[in-house]
Amino acid sequence: MPTSKGIVLDMPLNVDTVSLPTAYDVSRYGNNGTVTDMTLAADGLSGVFNGSSAFVEIADDPSLDVGAGNFSVGFWMKGADTSSATVLARGKSTDNYWRFLSTGSNIIKWEVRGTFGTDDFNSVGTVFDTSWHRIDFTKDGVTGKFYIDGLLDDTAGALDASYAEAGNLLIGSLDGSGSFWHDGNIAQVGLKSYTRTPGQIYDRYQSTRNLFGV
């Protein structure tokens, strides 16, 4: 069941919620982001990330501290398959972090680095193919699940749950400098402090797919 935090980030990255240099979080927590070099797509439905300098940075806030417990992440994306290109990240490469990134093989990876070392979980289906895809990830205890376009893609049953959380949340980059840039579009980024059900994930995909021509 949802905790008292519930939806802690709901960032559409569309023409109604971006007023440069701010990308607005429409959840009750108001975790707004600062935009660097991101532009809006011609249809106004997503942010465009240039693969070299564009990102959105959301300041560290206790409401975002959900990764050591049960949580759900979801977003729409399309992009080029650049190895280690980061779609969404919390923390920095020089410290503890979690992130979603390309592996260079068209699949998406959930990667965590903490006091225990590094833990990761790859999707089976391909998503970095320059087409729109809805990605959902849930964590329930030590069990992680990837969903692609509303359907279960794969399950990992032994994710480490002991890592510490801190740091800003970035869309389109890991560090906001150096490398690891996403080259493509991102929209409807959401973070929830509970595990969404398969039915909820499927319904969200079905209710939004037409926006992205899927």
C-alpha positions in Angstrom: 0.0 0.0 0.0 1.2 3.6 -0.6 3.0 5.3 2.3 2.3 8.8 3.5 4.7 10.2 1.0 3.0 8.7 -2.1 4.0 10.5 -5.3 7.2 12.4 -4.5 8.0 13.6 -8.0 5.7 14.1 -11.0 7.6 16.1 -13.7 5.8 16.1 -17.1 8.6 18.1 -18.9 6.0 19.5 -21.3 5.0 23.0 -22.4 2.6 23.4 -19.5 5.2 22.7 -16.8 8.4 24.1 -18.1 9.1 27.8 -17.9 12.9 28.2 -18.4 14.9 27.9 -16.4 12.5 25.9 -14.3 10.9 22.5 -14.8 8.0 22.1 -12.4 7.1 19.1 -10.3 3.3 19.0 -10.0 3.3 16.6 -7.0 2.5 18.1 -3.6 6.2 18.2 -2.7 7.2 20.8 -5.4 10.5 19.3 -6.2 11.1 21.7 -9.1 14.2 21.3 -11.3 16.6 23.7 -12.9 17.0 23.3 -16.6 20.4 23.5 -18.4 20.4 23.4 -22.2 17.2 21.2 -22.4 14.7 22.4 -25.0 11.1 21.4 -25.6 10.1 19.2 -28.5 8.2 20.9 -31.3 4.9 19.3 -30.1 5.5 20.5 -26.5 5.2 17.1 -25.0 8.7 16.3 -23.9 12.2 17.6 -23.1 14.9 17.3 -25.7 18.4 16.4 -24.4 21.3 17.1 -26.7 23.7 14.3 -25.6 26.4 16.7 -24.5 25.2 19.3 -22.0 21.5 19.2 -21.4 20.0 18.1 -18.0 17.5 19.0 -15.3 18.7 19.1 -11.7 16.4 18.7 -8.8 17.8 19.7 -5.4 18.3 17.1 -2.7 15.2 16.8 -0.5 14.1 14.3 2.2 10.9 13.6 0.2 13.1 11.9 -2.5 14.6 9.4 0.0 12.7 6.4 -1.2 15.3 4.2 -2.8 16.3 2.1 0.3 12.6 1.0 0.7 9.9 0.1 -1.7 9.4 2.5 -4.6 8.4 2.9 -8.3 10.0 5.0 -11.1 8.4 5.6 -14.5 9.1 7.7 -17.5 8.6 8.0 -21.3 11.8 8.1 -23.3 13.4 7.7 -26.7 17.1 8.0 -27.5 20.2 6.9 -29.1 22.1 3.9 -27.8 25.2 5.6 -26.3 26.9 3.5 -23.6 26.3 4.8 -20.1 23.9 7.5 -21.3 21.9 8.3 -18.2 18.2 8.9 -18.3 17.7 9.5 -14.5 20.0 9.5 -11.5 20.2 10.3 -7.8 23.7 11.1 -6.4 27.1 11.5 -8.1 29.6 9.1 -9.7 32.1 10.1 -7.0 29.7 9.0 -4.2 26.7 6.7 -3.7 24.1 6.8 -6.4 21.4 5.0 -8.3 20.6 5.6 -12.0 18.9 4.3 -15.2 21.3 4.1 -18.1 22.0 2.6 -21.5 24.4 -0.3 -21.7 25.4 0.2 -25.3 23.4 -2.9 -26.3 20.0 -1.1 -26.6 18.8 -2.2 -23.2 18.3 -0.2 -20.1 20.0 -0.9 -16.8 19.2 0.0 -13.1 22.5 0.6 -11.4 23.2 1.3 -7.7 26.5 2.1 -6.0 26.7 2.1 -2.2 28.7 1.0 0.8 28.3 -2.6 -0.3 29.7 -2.0 -3.8 27.7 -2.0 -7.0 24.5 -3.7 -7.9 22.7 -3.7 -11.2 19.8 -5.2 -13.2 19.4 -5.2 -16.9 16.2 -5.2 -19.0 15.7 -8.0 -21.5 13.8 -5.9 -24.1 15.5 -3.2 -26.1 14.5 0.5 -25.6 17.4 2.6 -27.0 16.2 2.4 -30.6 15.1 6.0 -31.2 11.4 5.0 -30.7 9.2 6.1 -27.8 9.0 3.6 -24.9 7.4 3.7 -21.5 9.8 2.5 -18.8 8.6 1.5 -15.3 10.7 0.0 -12.6 9.5 -1.2 -9.2 11.3 -2.3 -6.1 9.6 -4.4 -3.4 12.1 -5.4 -0.7 15.0 -6.9 -2.6 12.9 -7.7 -5.7 13.1 -5.4 -8.7 11.0 -5.5 -11.9 11.4 -3.8 -15.2 8.3 -3.1 -17.3 8.5 -1.9 -20.9 5.5 -0.4 -22.6 3.2 -1.5 -19.8 4.2 -5.2 -19.7 6.6 -7.0 -17.4 10.0 -7.4 -19.0 12.1 -9.1 -16.3 12.4 -9.7 -12.5 15.5 -9.6 -10.3 15.2 -11.3 -6.9 18.3 -10.2 -5.0 18.8 -6.5 -5.2 20.7 -5.0 -2.3 18.7 -2.7 -0.1 21.4 -1.3 2.1 22.7 1.6 0.1 22.5 5.2 1.5 20.7 7.9 -0.4 21.8 11.5 -0.7 22.4 14.0 -3.4 20.5 15.8 -6.2 18.3 14.0 -8.7 19.3 14.6 -12.3 17.3 13.9 -15.5 19.5 13.4 -18.6 22.8 13.0 -16.9 24.6 11.4 -14.0 26.9 14.3 -12.9 25.7 17.3 -15.0 29.3 17.4 -16.4 31.8 15.1 -18.0 30.0 12.2 -19.8 27.0 10.0 -19.3 24.6 12.3 -21.3 21.2 11.2 -22.7 20.7 11.9 -26.4 17.0 12.0 -27.1 13.7 12.9 -25.4 12.3 12.3 -21.9 8.8 13.0 -20.6 6.5 12.3 -17.6 9.1 11.4 -15.0 7.5 10.0 -11.9 8.9 8.7 -8.5 6.6 7.1 -6.0 7.4 5.8 -2.5 5.5 2.5 -3.0 5.4 -0.4 -5.4 2.9 0.1 -8.2 0.9 -2.9 -9.3 1.1 -4.4 -12.8 -2.4 -3.1 -13.5 -1.5 0.4 -12.5 1.6 0.3 -14.7 -0.4 -1.1 -17.7 -3.2 1.5 -17.3 -0.7 4.4 -17.2 0.9 3.1 -20.4 -2.4 2.8 -22.2 -3.7 6.2 -21.0 -0.6 8.0 -22.3 0.7 6.1 -25.3 -1.3 8.1 -27.9 0.5 11.2 -26.8 3.7 9.7 -28.2 2.3 8.1 -31.3 2.6 4.5 -29.9 
